[in-house]
Amino acid sequence: MGKVDFMSLNLNKQNAVYFPGETLTGSVNYKISERLKINKVKLIAIGEGCVRWTETHGSGKDRSTRTYTGYEKYFFIEINLVAKQSNNDLYLECGEYAHPFQILLPPMLPTSFEHYDASIRYKLVATIDIPWAFDKHSTRTFTVLSQNDLNKNVGLKQPYVMNESKTLCCLCCQSDPITVTLTLKQSKCMHYFYFSFSFFKFCFLDSISSLIELVILFYFFKNNFLCDLCWAAGFVPGEAICFDLVVDNKSNRDIKPPLASLVQCVRLQATTKSKTTFRKVATFELPNRIQERMCEKFDNMKLLVPPICSSSFGTSRIIDISYYFDLNFDASGPSISTDLKIPVVIGTMPLRSSQDDSHPQSSSHAILTYEASIFDANQFKQELIDKGEIMQSDADTYKPFYPYYKNF
């Protein structure tokens, strides 16, 4: 019986990052130390999306656990690198072998993604098919990036102003207002997001003022005065979300240090059910408490966007990825925690001013690199390998690589 000393899958790109429609090239390498009879040496390329989670229902004797799954296949390509002809036996003699390959990726593919309940993964599986013996396998995962150019979303370049009021009620108790003003600023474009929130323990007149604001807003919208407003901000990994915050605390209680976060919202669609999960990708706690009857200003605060998957916009049927900027603050003692949420679009190409349209990087000294995702690989597998020996695999350690702009 022949022996395979080693087997590996090598890609010509060092970072293994590819784009839809690009040609993937590499080689399958292995070493044979004894003459080996085989059926073929084949290579399979597959792109697939999977979701899987469990839920427990009922209690006691009626307690049961149900698993929800979803699956979609983006492509499946099989290539015979070496194959025997008709009834002739095929042998590999001792020595080292290298079989080059090239695979054209489909033009429309979602970005690689890892989540504890889901994954969008692209991989190669090389197999030495040995008759009446265990096959030898080598697997290699690679990243696919679907371009998300923020400049193609015209709304992200426009200003957006929103005023909103809320009340915190405690029967007929009433405190003076806590007013929070949040200004979210784009790094490269001169537009801002302004939020003014007034908080009362109980104030009926505040509800009336909110209604008046809504009527005024509707009037301006109806007359096209607000037709150019956008509903989200756009950023890329490596860029800082800059914001100013003013907290005017007229109440008789301290305000805890506000916490700013970038939150990833993932909607999963199984065959019979869907669910939405949230996970923080970056957080920043502001340095000070806001004392009672005091006003505190925080200028030019920055929350850095780490290497993460871009917003998906429906590129996958079973996995949808979106983001929002969250500012959480809370009064000391018993109170209701409050979150201010602003939709955020994460792209692969940063916004640029109109003067720089022909030169995407000319407005800054940003350097485009690719860095590994901050999240670990998904641990459930749907392998193509049902028998044999896996001689090389990165399934448990793989992380997608995403665009990351340095010196932004």
N, C-alpha and C positions, 0 to 999 in steps of 0.2 A: 504494500500500500504506500502510495506517495505521501509526501509531507509538504505542507505549506508553512514556511517559516514566518512569513509576515505578509500582511496585505493592507494596503492603504488607499485612500481616495484623496487626490490632490487637485486643488483648483488653482488656476493661473493668477487669480486675484488674491492678494495677500489678505485683504479684509473680508473677502467673500460677500461683498455687497453688490447686488445686481438690480437692474431696473426692468420693468415689463418691456418685452420686445428685444431685450439684449441677448446676445449669444453667450452662453456659459461654456467655458472651455476648461479642460483639465486632463487628468490621466488616472488610470487605475494601475497601481503598481503592486507587485507581489514577487515572492521568491520561492522557488520549488527546490527542495533538497533531494528528493527522490522522484523518479519518473512517475507521473500521475495520469491516470485515465480520467477523462472528464466528458461531460455532455456539452458544456458550453461555459463561457464567461460572459455574463450579461450585466447591464447597467440599467437601473430604473430611476427615473426622475419623477417626483410626485409633489404636487402642491395641494394642501388640504386644510380645511378649517374644522375644528372639533369643539363642542361644548359638552360639559358633563358636570352635573352636580346632584347631590342627594338631599332629600328633605324627609323629616320624620313627622308623621301625622298620628293623631290620637294619643291615648295614654293607656297604661295598664295592659290588659289583654288585647285591647284594640290598637295598641301601638304598632306602627308599621313604618318601614323606610322605603322610599321610592326613589329611583334614579331617573333623572331626565337627561337625555342626550340629543345632540344635533350634529349634523355632518354635512359638509359640502366639499366637492372635489373641484379643483381649479384646472389641473392637468395631470395626465399620467402618460409617461413616455418610456418605452422599453427599447433598448438597443442591444443587439447581440455583438459583442466585441470579438468573440471567438466562438465558432459553432461547428460541430461535426457535420459531415455531408452524408445524407441518406443512411446506409447501413455500415458505413466505415467507422471504425473506432478512432477516437481522437486522444492523443497523449500529449502531455506537456513534459518536455525534457527538463533536466536540472538546469537551473539558472534563474536570472532575474528578468522580469517581464514588465513592460510598460505599454499600456494601450491608451492612446490619446482619444479624446472624444470632444464633441461640441454639440450643444443643445440650444435651440432657439426657444426662448421663453415666450409665452403668449403675450399679446399686447395689453391686456387688461387683467391686472392682478392686485389684490389687496396687500397692504404692507404686513410684513411679518410681525407677530404679536404673541406675547406670552402672558398668561393670567392663570391664577390658581384654579379657575373653573373652565378655562378655554385656551385655545391656541390657534394661531394661523402659522403654519410651518411648511417650509420647503426643504426637501432633502433628497439626497442621492443614496442609492443602495447598490453596491457592487456585489456580485455573487459568483463564486466558482461552483458550478453544478457538478457534483461528483456522484456517479452512479453507485448505489448500494453503500453509501457512506454519508456522513454528515457534511452538508455543504459548508463552505466558508464565506463569511460576509464581512463587508466593511461599509459603514454608513457615514455620511457627512451632511451636516445641515448648513444651509446658507441663507442669507438675508435678502429679501426682496423689498424694495422701497417704491411705493407709488407716490409720484411727485404731487405735492400739495403746495402750489405757489400762491402765497397770500396775496400777491398783486392781482391775481385773477378774480379775487373777491372784492369788487369795487366798494362795497359797504364798509370794509375794514379800514378804509382810508378816510372815512367821513366822521365828523364829530357826532357825539351822542350824549344828550343831557336827559337825566331822569330825576324827578323829584318824587319822593314818597314819604308818607308819614304812617307811623304805627303807634298803637297804644298798648300798654301793659296794664291790665285791670286788676284791681283788688277790691272788689265791692265799691264802697264809697270812699275808699282811701285814695289819695291823690298826691303825687309828688310834683315838684317842678321838673321841667323837661330835661332829658339828656339828649343833646343834639350831636349827631355824628356826621361829619362831612368827609367824604372819601373822594379823592381825585386820582383816577387811574390814568397813567400817561404812557403813550407809546414811545419807545426808545428813539425811533427814526422818523416818525411822522408827528406833526404838531396837532394831535387831537387828544382830547381828554374825556374822561368819564367822571361826571360829578353826581354825587349822591348826597342828599341831605335827609337825615332821618331824625324825627323828634319823637321822644318816648315819654309817655305819661302813664301814671298809675291808672287814672281814669279821667277822660276828658271828652265829653260828647261833642263839644265844638270842634275838636280836632277831626272827627269823622266828617263833619260838614265841610271843613277846609279841604280834606282829601277829595271830597265829591266835587268841590269847586275846581280843584286842580285838574281832575279828570275831565270835566266839561271843557275847560280851557284847552287842554291837550287835544281833545277830540276836535275842537274848532280849528286849531292850527293844522291838525292833520288833514281835515276835510278840505281846507283851503290850500293844501300843498306847501305849507310853510315848513313842514318837517319831512318832506319827501326824500331828503338825502341822508336821513339819520340811519345809523347802522345799529345792529343789535348784539355785537360782540367785538372783542379786541383780538388782534392777531399777533402771535409771537412764535419764535423758533427756539429749539433747544440751544442753550448758551446765552440767550438774551435775558436780560433782567426785566421783570415786570416792575416798573417804577410807580410809586404811588405816594401821595401826601394824605395825611389824616389829621383832622381837627376834631377833638372831643370836648364839647362844652358841657360839663357836668354840673348842672344846677340843682341836682338832687342832694339828699343828705346822706348818701352812701358812696363809698369809693367804687371805682370801676377797675376791674382786674386788667392786667396788661393784655391788649388785643392780640389775637393770633391770626396771622395771614397765612392762607394755604392755597396751593394749586391742587385741585381735586380732579381725578380721572373718573369719569362716569362710563361704565361698560354695561351695555344692554345685551343680554344673551337670549337667543331664541332657540329653544329645543323643539322637538317635534310636536309636543302637546302643551308646552308651557313656556313662558318667558320670565325673566327676572332681571333686575338692574342692581349692580353692585357699585360701590364707591371706594376709592382708595386715594389717600393723599400722596402726591408725588413730590411735594416740596412744602416746607413750613417755615415761618419766621415769626417769632414772638417779639412784639415791640417792647422796648426796654423798661417802660415806666407804668406804674399804676396811675390812674387819674383820681386825684383826691376830690373829696366832696367840695362842692361850690368852687371848683377850679376848672380852667380851660387849658388843655394840653395840645400842643402842636407837634406833629411828627412829619418832618420834611424829607423828601427824596429817599424814602424807604425802598429797598430793593429785594425782590424775591426771584432768585435765579431759576430758570427753567432747566431741569436736568435732561439727560438723554432719554426721551420717551417717544412712543409711537405718535404719529401725527393724527389729527382728527380724521375720521374715516369717511364721513358723508356717504354712507350706503354702499361702499365698495364690497362689503361682505353681507350676505343675506342673514347670517346667524350671529354676527358680532358687530356691534356698533360702538364706536369710541368717540366720546366728546369730553369737554373740559369746562370748568368754571373756576373763577377766582373767588375765594371765600374769606370774608373777614368776620371773625367771631369775637364778640366781647360780651361781658357779663358783669353785673353789679355784684358786689360782695354780699354775702348772706343769701337767704332764700330769694331766688329770682329765676326768671325764664331766660335761658341762654338765647342770644340773638345772632343770626348769621346774615350777612349781606352777600349776595351772590351775583357775580357778573359773568355772563357767558364768555368763554375764551376759545379761540381757534388756534390750535397748534399746527404749524406748517413745516415744510421742508426748505422753503426759500423765503427769506425775510422781506418785509415791506420796504419799499424804497420810494423816495420822492419822485415827482414827475420829471425832474431834471436828470435823474439817474436811470430812467427806464431802459436805456440801451446798454447800461453797465451795472448789472445787479449788485456788484460789490464796491462800486466807486464811492459810495457815500460813507464808507467806513473802512476800517482796517481789519475787518473780520476775516478769519481764516477758517475755511470749511474743513472739518475733520469728521471722522466717524468714531463714535464711542459706544461701548456696550450698554445695554439697557440697565436701568437701576433695579429691575425686577428679575428674580430667578426664573429658571425654566419651569414650565408646567411638568408635573410628575406623572400624569397619566399618559399612556402611550397607545397608539394604534399602529403597531409595527407591521411591516410587510414580511417580516421574518417569522416563520412559524416553526422552523427546525434548523438545526445546524449550529455552528460556532460563530459568534460575533467576534472578529479579531480586532476591530477598531470601531468605536462609536463615541459620539459627543452628545447623545440624546439627553443625558442627565446634567450636563454642564453648559449646554448651549444657551447663549443669550443673543438676541438680535442686536445689530449695530444700527444706530440712528445718526442722522446728521447732527453735528454739534459745532456751533460757531464760537471760535475763541477770539479774544480781543474785540468783542462786539462793542 
